[in-house]
């Protein structure tokens, strides 16, 4: 089986019962789906469970996917919906893993002095806690936009909401994050004696 086949070809082959085609789709989308789930859930174990649930649903609903040129947006929509369901059920009372992937993309420590790295680490911690404090809908938009590099239109399709709503959620999430970062900067720095 050719791993370079299009999603549509793989989908058709998987619908005909070719397990290898479904495996190729799984390996193609495993990491992006996992990163989305981890970004929203904030917990590695929960993200792994969402990943598994997503592909179980995908396999179960193969016959319903007709004419879609790419399976990716559909899988991300399923992932986001599974995350929302788990969060609504209070699956996690508190996030336990920081969203390092986003802050690592926003801040690079290459070539920084030790003092600058220390400040950078403080900023990363503030970004982590700020993202974790966002509600699920705002967190999902931030994860899909910054971590998955998706366009506003792609996010709109995944979340099944207008582009304007995506822009609004992104705007409010950024605003909240900026306020948190500004409050961090205005706090007095503790000096060791």
ChimeraX attribute file (.defattr): number of C-alpha atoms within 10 A of each C-alpha:
attribute: neighborCount
match mode: 1-to-1
recipient: residues
	/A:1	10
	/A:2	9
	/A:3	14
	/A:4	9
	/A:5	13
	/A:6	14
	/A:7	20
	/A:8	16
	/A:9	14
	/A:10	24
	/A:11	26
	/A:12	19
	/A:13	16
	/A:14	20
	/A:15	19
	/A:16	12
	/A:17	12
	/A:18	14
	/A:19	14
	/A:20	15
	/A:21	22
	/A:22	22
	/A:23	15
	/A:24	20
	/A:25	21
	/A:26	16
	/A:27	11
	/A:28	14
	/A:29	17
	/A:30	18
	/A:31	12
	/A:32	18
	/A:33	28
	/A:34	22
	/A:35	22
	/A:36	25
	/A:37	30
	/A:38	24
	/A:39	28
	/A:40	31
	/A:41	30
	/A:42	24
	/A:43	18
	/A:44	18
	/A:45	12
	/A:46	19
	/A:47	23
	/A:48	17
	/A:49	14
	/A:50	25
	/A:51	28
	/A:52	16
	/A:53	15
	/A:54	25
	/A:55	20
	/A:56	11
	/A:57	14
	/A:58	19
	/A:59	15
	/A:60	10
	/A:61	11
	/A:62	16
	/A:63	13
	/A:64	10
	/A:65	16
	/A:66	11
	/A:67	9
	/A:68	13
	/A:69	13
	/A:70	14
	/A:71	17
	/A:72	17
	/A:73	19
	/A:74	16
	/A:75	21
	/A:76	24
	/A:77	19
	/A:78	22
	/A:79	26
	/A:80	26
	/A:81	17
	/A:82	20
	/A:83	27
	/A:84	19
	/A:85	12
	/A:86	15
	/A:87	16
	/A:88	11
	/A:89	10
	/A:90	10
	/A:91	13
	/A:92	14
	/A:93	8
	/A:94	12
	/A:95	15
	/A:96	12
	/A:97	15
	/A:98	20
	/A:99	26
	/A:100	15
	/A:101	15
	/A:102	20
	/A:103	21
	/A:104	12
	/A:105	10
	/A:106	12
	/A:107	13
	/A:108	11
	/A:109	13
	/A:110	7
	/A:111	8
	/A:112	11
	/A:113	10
	/A:114	10
	/A:115	9
	/A:116	12
	/A:117	16
	/A:118	13
	/A:119	12
	/A:120	17
	/A:121	15
	/A:122	15
	/A:123	17
	/A:124	21
	/A:125	17
	/A:126	20
	/A:127	22
	/A:128	20
	/A:129	16
	/A:130	20
	/A:131	28
	/A:132	21
	/A:133	17
	/A:134	17
	/A:135	12
	/A:136	18
	/A:137	16
	/A:138	21
	/A:139	22
	/A:140	25
	/A:141	27
	/A:142	27
	/A:143	22
	/A:144	24
	/A:145	18
	/A:146	15
	/A:147	20
	/A:148	17
	/A:149	12
	/A:150	16
	/A:151	13
	/A:152	19
	/A:153	15
	/A:154	17
	/A:155	25
	/A:156	20
	/A:157	17
	/A:158	20
	/A:159	22
	/A:160	12
	/A:161	12
	/A:162	14
	/A:163	17
	/A:164	12
	/A:165	14
	/A:166	25
	/A:167	16
	/A:168	14
	/A:169	18
	/A:170	20
	/A:171	15
	/A:172	14
	/A:173	22
	/A:174	16
	/A:175	12
	/A:176	17
	/A:177	20
	/A:178	15
	/A:179	13
	/A:180	17
	/A:181	18
	/A:182	12
	/A:183	11
	/A:184	14
	/A:185	12
	/A:186	8
	/A:187	8
	/A:188	7
	/A:189	8
	/A:190	6
	/A:191	5
	/A:192	4
	/A:193	3
